[in-house]
Amino acid sequence: MDIFDTYSMTTFFFAVMIGFVLLEFLIERILDFLDSRYWSAELPAELAGIYDAEKYKKSQEYEKVQTRFGVLTSAFSLVIILCMLIFDGFAWVSGIAGGITTNPILQGLIFFGILYFSSDLLGIPFSLYATFNIEERFGFNKTTASTFILDKLKGWLLLIILGGGLLSFVIWVFPLTGKWFWVIVWGVLSLFSLFISMFYSQIIVPLFNKQKPLEDGPLREAVEAFSIKTGFKLKNIYVIDGSKRSKKANAYFTGLGAKKRIVLYDTLISEHSNEELVAVLAHEIGHYKKKHTITGLITSVATTGLMLFLFSVMIERPELSAALGASEPSFHMGLLGFGLLYGPLSLILGLIGNSISRKNEYAADRFAAEHYSALHLQNALKKLSVDNLSNLRPHPASVFFHYSHPPLLKRLAALEKWSAKEKRN
């Protein structure tokens, strides 16, 4: 490739990076505008019986405040990334790393360490405002200053150990394995993902939250009875102290095989009847019975393989580093450049993933309705949405781009339709 071609590709890569950063910001602002057109000062007829007028007014104010804050934080991030791209900020940071050491692994760790911690420190004022002003104002926040600080320090420690370890391995194995680089890294990352999927609740969660087995009583008996009824072997039912940070409620399923575990937030238990809680758990069990958990893991592994294959094709191109302003190519600059170029494909894969996820949510809802109760699940979903001040009337475009779960009204309608069909049959 001659100098002109190299210059042309460098310019092209730079233009794609700038173009996608701007496009992503523009899309988000368009979606914000479309959502704002659905805002209403009065309770819409379709939400009667779900929200009362006062609670709905509060949810609308919460949505407006979050949207405005999102615009501010996104604009700030946009300015930072554009400045780094246009004024060769990434090359400057790479120069600092190169001035400290010539070891490629240490260079990569220093380079990404400076970028991450600088970005995170700049974001702390926004996080503080979101937690101690917005969430506090609307009655959600339970996080103390000490919890906030400890969470931040623990998060940094995890990133250094896990992220730093994986990055070191990738940089170390690259020059040793040639064309098999992406296959080997893919295998290691896949095993790591499987390990985290199985042991996340046992290893990671305890660093931030306390978990305890659901105590004996009517709720545990009801859950175990339902598990036996559906042929779902479940011994690990835990309660997590979600109220340590927020009044918002949730539940999730994690693990595989003997390590599978259902976790209930204490805030969920305090606000719902036993029947509603079993319905929520029936939904989570539905994901497992419908093999959504394993197919999601397989899809994630396949997506990682695709990304690594493309990376192995692109990483040798010096234009990746040159597009970021570097005079000499390096692995860490090439990795960052590829990450920025991968953005459009990542967006497309994300849209596909969200579409599949929404379909899976309908299937899990149907499982819960078929094997337990559509009515109790509907009541639980309504309470969750109202207690969390959820936006129940998002624009369809916003749902398409961002929602991994269908909007509440769609889920309620699907449950109603399925129940009616069952009664007719």
N, C-alpha and C positions, 0 to 999 in steps of 0.2 A: 504493500500500500504506500503510495507516494505522500509527500507532505500535504498536498492539496486535499487528498482524500481523508487524511487524518484530521486536518482542520475542519473539513466539512462534517465528519462524523462527530467531532467534539462539539461543534456548533449545534448539530442536530440533537445530541444528547442533552446539552444545556437547555435548548429550547423546550424539549419535552419535559424536563424537570420543572422549569419555570411555568410552562403551560399547564401542567397537571396541578401544581400547587395552587395556581390562580383558579383553575376550573373547579377544583374541589371546594375552595372557599365560596365561589359563585353558586355552586349547586346548593350548598348549605344555606346560603342566604335566601335563595329562591324557595327552598323548602320551608324556611322560617316564615317567609311572606305568605305562602300558601296556607300554612297552619294558622297564621294569624287571621285569615279570612273566615275561619271557622269559630273564632272566639265570639262569645255572646255575653251580653250583660245580664240576660235573663235565662232562666233554666229552659233548655230546649225540651220539647215534648217527648222526644225519644229517651231522655234521661230521667223523666219523672218516675219515681219509685226506686231510683238508684241513688241519685243525689237529692238532697233537699236544697232549697234556693240558697241558703246561707253557705252551706258547704260547697256548692257548685261555684259560687262567687269566689270563695277562697281558693278553689282549685284553678280558676281562671287567672287569678292574681299570681299564684305560684307559677303557672305556665309562662306568664308574661315576664316575670322577674327572671326565671331561668333562661328564657330566650334572649333577653337583653344581656344577661351576664355571659351567655354563650357567644354572642356576637362580639362582645368585648374581648374575651379570652382568645377567640379564633382570630380576630384582627391583630391582636398582639403577637400571636404565634406566626401569623402570616408575615408580619413586618420582620420578625427575627429571621425566619427561614429565607426570605427574599434578600435580606442584607447579607446573610451568610453566603448565599449563592452568588449574588452580584458582585460583592466586594471580596470574594475569595476567602471568606472566614474559615471555611473548612480546611483550606490549604494552610492557613496560618496556624490552626490548631495542630495539624499534621506536622508542621515545622517545629512546633514546641516539643511534640513527642519524639521527633527525629533528633532534636538537639539534646534530649535526655539520654537516649539509648539507641543503639543500632540493632538491637534484637527485635525482630519483626513481631514476636508475640507480645513483648513488653510495649512496643510502639502501639500496637493495636489496643491493648488494655488501657494505656494512658490516653490515647486519642478518644476512644469511646467513653472512657471514664470522665474526661473533661467535658465532653458534649453532654453526657447524661446529667452529671451533677450540676453543671451550669444551668441546664434547662430546668431541672427539678427545683433548684434554689430560686430561680426566677418565677417558678410557678407556685411557690409556697404562699405568697400573699393572696393569690387567687384562691388557693385551697382553704386558707384561713377564712377568707370572706365568705366562701360558699358554705363552709361548715358552721362558723360561729355567727354569721349574720343571716344568710338566706335560710338555711335549715333551722336555725334557732328561731327566726322570726315566724316560721310556719309550724313550729311545735314539734319538729322531728329530732333535732340534735340532742344526743346524750353524751357526746364525746367531750372529755375533759382535755385541758391543755396537756396534761401529762400523758394521756392516752395518745393524743395527736403526735406528740414528740416521739414517744416510744414506737408507735406504728411506723413513723418515718425512718427511725434508726434501724428497726428490724427489717424494713423493706430494703434499705440500702445494704444491710448485711447479707440478705438473701440474694440480692442482685450481684454483689461482689462474688459470693461463693458459687452460685449456680450459673449466673450469666457469665461471669469471668471465667469459670471453669470450662463452659461450653465454647466460648469464644477462643480461649487458649487452645483447646483441642482442634478446632476448625483451622486456625492459622498454622498450627504445628503439623497437621496431617496433609495440608494442601501440597507442599513441595515434595512430599514423600510418596504420594500415591498416584500422581499423574491423572490419567483419564478415569481412574476408579475413584477419584476424590469424592464426587457427589454421591456415589453409591455407599461408600463407607460412612460418610457423614449422615446420610439418610438413615442408614441402619442404626447408628448410635442415637440419633435424635428420636427415632421411632421407639427404641427401647426406653429412652428417657421419658417420652410421652406416656408410654404404657405404665411405667413405674409411677409417675406422678398421678395418673388416673386411678391407680389402685391404692396408693398410699397418701394421697393429698390430705385427707381428713386426719390421718394418724400422724403425719409429719409436719405439714405446713400450717394447718388450721390452729393447732395448739399453741403456736407461737403468738397468735393474735387473739384467740378466743378460748374460753373454757367450754368443754363439751362433757355432758354426762348422760348416761343411759336414761331413757325415758322410764320414769318410776312405775312400779306396778300400780294398777288401778284400772278404772273403766276405759280410759283412752288406750292404754297399751293392750288391754284385752280385746278391744274393738279392732285395733290395727292387726293384731296377730290372728284374729278370727278371719279377717278379710284376706290376709296373706295366705292362710291355709285354704280358704275357699277358692282362690285363684291359682293355687299351686306355685306360689312364690315363696321360696324359703327365705325368711328374713329374721335374723336374730339381732342385727345391729340397728337399733332405733335410738337416735341421740337427740338431745336438746342442746342448742347452742345459745350462748348469752348475747344475742344480737342487740339486746337493749343496752349493752355497754356503749354502743356508738349511735344508735338511731332507734326511733320508735317504729320505723318501717318494718314490715313483716315479710317473711319469705320461707321457703322450704326448698331443699334440693336433694337430688340423688347422686351418689358418687360411688366409685369403685366397680370392680368386676368380680364375678365368681363369689368365693367365700368372703372377699373383702368388700362386697357391696354394702352400702350404708345409706339410710335415709336420715336426714338431719332436719329438724324443725327449729325455727327460731322461737325463742321464748315469747317474743312479742306476738307471734302467730297463735300460740296456744292460749295466751291471755285474752285474745279478742274473738275466738271462734269456738263454736260448740264442738263436741266430740264428733258428731256426724259430719260437720263441715271439714274437720281435720282429716277424717278418714277419706273423705271425698278428694281432698288435696293429695293425700298419699296415694290414693287409687290412681290419680292422674300421673304421679311420678312412677308408680309401678307400671302403668301403661306404657311409658317410654321404654322401660326395660323389656317388657313382654313383647313389644312391637319391634324390638331390636334396634331402637333408635340410638341407644348408647353405643353399641358396638359399631353400627354403620357410621355414626359420627366420628368415632375414633379412626376407622378405616379411611374415611374421606379426608380427615385431617392429615393422616400419614401420606395419602396419595398427593394431596396438595403440597405438602412439604417436599415430596419427591420431585414434583414438577418444578417447584421454585429452585431447588438445588441443581436440577439438570440445567435449567436456563442460566443459573448463576455460573455453573462450570463452563458453559459456552461463552459467557460474556466476560468473565473475570480476567482473562488474558489480554483484553483490549485496553491499551493505554489511554484511549479516549475517555474511559470512565473516570479515571483520576484527573485527566486534563480538563474535563467538563466542570470539575469542582475547583479548578485553578491550580492544580498541582503541576509542577514542572517535571517531576519524576513520578512514575506510577508506583503504587504500593497496594498491598492486599487490603488494608483497612480502608483506604480511599476508594478502591474498587468496590468493596463491599457496601459502603455507604452509597456510592453512585448507583449501583445496581438496585439497592433498596428504593431509591427515589424513582428510578425508571420502572420498577416493578409495580408502582402505585396503580396505574390504570388496570392492569390485569388483576391485582389484588381487589380492586373495587368490583370488577365483574364477578370474580369468584365469591366475594362477599354477598353480592346481590343474589346469586344462585343459592348460596348457603342459607340466607335468610328466607328465601322462598321455600326451600325444603323444610326448614325449621318450622315455619308457620303451618305447613301441611302436617308435620309431625305433631304439633300442638293440638290440631283438630282431632287427629287419630287418638292421642292420649286422652283428650276430653271424652271422646266416644267410648273408649275403654272404661273410663270411670263411670260414665252414665250406664253402660251396659251391665257392668259387674257390681255397681253399687247404687248410685243415685244421681240423676241429672239435676234434680232440684237442689240437693245439698251442695253440689259443685257450683251451680249457678250462684247460690247464696254466698258461698265462700269467695268466689271471684268478684262478686259485687263488693263485699266488705273489704277485700284486699285493695281494690281499685279506689274506693272512697277513702279508706284510711291513709293510703299513700298519695292522695290528691292527684290521681292519674288523669292524664288528658284522654278523655273517652271519645273525642271527635277529631282525631288526626286526619289530615288530608291524605287521600290514597297514595299520592306520590311520596309523602313522608313515610307511610307504611312500607311502600315498596323499597325504599332506600335503607331504612333504619330498623324496622321492626322484625325481631326474631319470633315474636308472638303476635297472633292476630289481635286486633283491637277488641276490647271487651264486648261491644255490641255484636260484633260478628260471631264471637264465641257463644254468646248467649243465644243468638238466633240459630246457630248450628245445633246446639244442644236441644233447643225447643223443637226444631224440625225433626231431629232424629228421634226424640221422645214421642212426638206425634205419630211418626211412621211406625214405631214399635207398637203403640197402642192400637193402630189400625190393623196391624198384623196379628 
